[in-house]
Amino acid sequence: MARAKFRSWHRGTREADYMIGGYFDAYHKSWDEVSLEWFEKLLDQEDVDIIAWVTKTAPTPTKFAGNMMEQMQKLNFIEIKR
């Protein structure tokens, strides 16, 4: 888990860090091994692709489609400080 947390918060852009790292922080405690494996495979993808899938500006590949991506697409886990 520690490796996944680090990789999710060190993506290279602040936008990707908030989107992917925020998702990890919000949901990782409820993940089983299959969910963690899905997330780790997602981390291997390019940030621009992940962002496009999450924002629905590009179709999500079948291997990433499902409940976890739908949860990520809600973006309700990102806290914006004003």
C-alpha positions in Angstrom: 0.0 0.0 0.0 2.8 2.4 0.8 4.2 2.2 -2.7 0.8 2.8 -4.3 0.3 5.8 -2.0 3.6 7.3 -3.0 3.0 6.6 -6.7 -0.5 8.1 -6.6 0.8 11.4 -5.0 3.9 11.8 -7.1 2.6 11.8 -10.6 4.3 14.9 -12.1 1.4 17.4 -12.2 -0.6 18.8 -9.3 -3.9 18.0 -11.1 -2.9 14.3 -11.4 -1.7 14.2 -7.8 -5.0 15.6 -6.5 -7.1 13.3 -8.7 -5.2 10.1 -8.3 -3.8 10.7 -4.8 -7.1 12.0 -3.5 -8.8 8.9 -4.8 -6.3 6.7 -3.1 -6.6 8.5 0.2 -10.4 8.5 0.1 -10.9 4.8 -0.8 -7.9 2.6 -0.2 -8.9 1.4 3.2 -11.9 -0.5 1.7 -9.9 -2.2 -1.1 -9.2 -5.8 -1.2 -6.3 -7.3 -3.1 -8.1 -7.3 -6.5 -8.9 -3.6 -6.0 -5.4 -2.7 -5.1 -4.1 -4.7 -8.2 -6.5 -2.7 -10.4 -5.3 0.6 -8.9 -1.6 -0.4 -9.4 -2.3 -1.2 -13.0 -4.0 2.2 -13.4 -0.8 3.8 -11.9 1.2 2.4 -14.8 -0.9 4.4 -17.3 -0.1 7.9 -18.5 -1.6 10.8 -16.5 -3.2 12.3 -19.5 -5.0 9.1 -20.2 -6.2 8.6 -16.6 -7.5 12.2 -16.5 -9.3 11.8 -19.8 -11.0 8.6 -18.5 -12.0 10.2 -15.2 -13.3 13.3 -16.8 -15.0 11.2 -19.5 -13.3 13.1 -22.4 -12.1 9.7 -23.7 -13.6 6.3 -23.4 -12.4 4.2 -20.6 -10.6 1.0 -21.7 -12.5 -2.2 -20.8 -9.8 -3.3 -18.4 -10.3 -0.1 -16.3 -14.1 0.2 -16.6 -16.3 -0.8 -13.7 -17.2 0.3 -10.2 -13.8 1.7 -9.2 -13.5 3.9 -12.3 -17.2 5.0 -11.8 -16.3 6.0 -8.3 -13.2 7.9 -9.5 -15.3 9.7 -12.1 -17.5 11.3 -9.4 -14.5 13.4 -8.3 -16.2 14.0 -5.0 -13.1 13.1 -3.1 -11.1 16.1 -4.2 -11.1 18.9 -1.6 -10.6 22.3 -3.1 -9.4 24.9 -0.5 -10.6 28.4 -1.1 
